Each structure stands twice: as C-alpha cells, then as structure tokens.
Amino acid sequence: MQIRDERDEDAAGISRITAAAFATAPHSNGTEARVVEALRQAGALTVSLLATSADGCIVGHVAFSPVQIAGVAGRWYGLGPISVAPDLQRQGIGGALIREGLARLAELNADGCVLLGDPAYYSRFGFVSDPALTYGGEPSRYFQRLLLRGKVPKGDVRYHPAFDVA
C-alpha cells in the first residue's frame, strides 16, 4: 500500500470508494461522497490523501478540512470522511491514512483536529472527548479533539458548509 496526495484524476475513484465504504454503515446518511466532492469544489480539502494498492487502485481516502470554533476560523481542522474499501477494512489502512494526515496537519502548523467518531477507535491516535468543545451545541463523547499545539479552544464547532449537502 502507498499513501499519496489526491490528484485531479482521482475524484471519481474517491467517490466510488467513499460510497462503498459507507453503504452499510449504520451511522451514515449517504452523503459522504457528496461531502468530499463539495469540499473539493469549494477548495476546502486542506489535506486529501489516498491509499493505493500495489497496482494503483484506490483502497482508501481521508479528508481534512477547516472548521470554525465559536464562530472563529483558526488553525483547527476536521477529520472526515475517512473511507476504506469494505473488503479491506480492519487491516490498518484507515489508521495509516489518519497518522499521515495528522502528520501533514502538524507540518502545516495546525493547532488541532476534531472528529465525530468512536472513542474506542480514535483514542489510539490521541483523540479525547472534551466537553468544552461541542458539536451542534451539545457535548458528546463521540465528538473528540486532538491538540497539536497551543491551547484547546472552547465553543461550538462548525464544519465547512460542504457538510450540509442533503
């Protein structure tokens, strides 16, 4: 497996892998592929990485995009969507994409990253639930943050408007 930056010609493959990865996910609303497309169109994919197989096929993708906290844009980013081909899940591809993406954010001098996901999985990367950061105005153990530098902000987190696709 190789991890590399997204290229223009990868858009259709990313949409296919994202749709397949979320097709049977119980928490999915079916818009994840459209979210990635909308982030791309808005120029809001700060980090967009692919995992490819030895023959060059896309087997995974992760997106990182800017978020606002308490109505202020800063150096915080949201992780997601992250997708791995259904038949290749639980083999470390997603973890490798996350680690590389977080390393890229650190190189960009990001202050931190937030996500909505399973604490049992994301805690291995250093993510923690923090009631000082809310999503949708409510604290949740599933909404987590990773501080990369500076201080942890407080307030409600708002993802890029591309996440509002219906």
Protein Blocks (a to p, Z undefined) as FASTA:
>chain_A
ZZddddfklmmmmmmmmmmmmmmgmkbghlmmmmmmmmmmnopafbacddddfkopafbd
cddddddeehiacfbdceddddddfklgonommmmmmmmmmmmmmmnopabdcddddfkl
mmmnopacdfkbcghhiacfkbccddfbhjddeddddddfklmpZZ
